[in-house]
Amino acid sequence: MRVCFGNFFKRPAENLVHRLVDLWQVAQPLHLRHFAVVRDTAMDKTIMFYVHYSADNFARIVETGLASWEAVEFPAEKAKKLKLNVPPFGAAPQLDTFGFPANALPKGLMKNSNSSLRDGIMAAKPADYTLSSSDPFVVKLPDGQYGMIVLSSPP
């Protein structure tokens, strides 16, 4: 494998996993906690290595007494020093009807989330798409439903 890919082949994947599990309680949001990955260490004779678990599977291992949360949790005194709000494993998120976090709007919403797809395209300014007045866009109709209109028909 080294002959084909070199020594750096596994580093991007390991880098990504390391970022997810190093501070997993903050890096993995509450509404996605069912996908959370935690990293524990294990030893084989004198060799120490990482073992990655889903948070639910690690919770089962903790229940059997073979591991403890202290091994994978961010230390509370360190969190206080860094002014981080680190939720515990069992914390439940507040979700809206669609399963997204209810208490925080995503950053970068345009027009308080009332923008159209056209507004998004205009903001992104893709190089391979030319905006024209004949592009349809969605509008909210007086009866509360949504419909598509075209300002002018194509020639």
LINRA-V587604 format. One record per backbone hydrogen bond with DSSP energy under -1.0 kcal/mol. CO is the residue of the C=O (numbers start at 1). NH is the residue of the N-H. If there is no record, write none. Layout:
CO;NH / CO;NH
//
This chain:
1;5 / 2;6 / 10;14 / 11;15 / 12;16 / 13;17 / 14;18 / 15;19 / 16;20 / 17;21 / 18;22 / 23;26 / 23;27 / 24;28 / 29;32 / 30;33 / 32;35 / 33;36 / 36;55 / 38;53 / 40;51 / 42;49 / 44;47 / 47;44 / 49;42 / 51;40 / 53;38 / 54;58 / 55;59 / 56;60 / 57;61 / 58;62 / 59;63 / 60;64 / 61;66 / 62;65 / 68;71 / 69;72 / 69;73 / 75;79 / 76;80 / 77;81 / 78;82 / 79;84 / 88;91 / 94;102 / 96;99 / 100;96 / 111;114 / 116;120 / 117;121 / 118;122 / 119;123 / 120;124 / 121;125 / 132;135 / 137;149 / 139;147 / 141;144 / 145;141 / 147;139 / 149;137
//
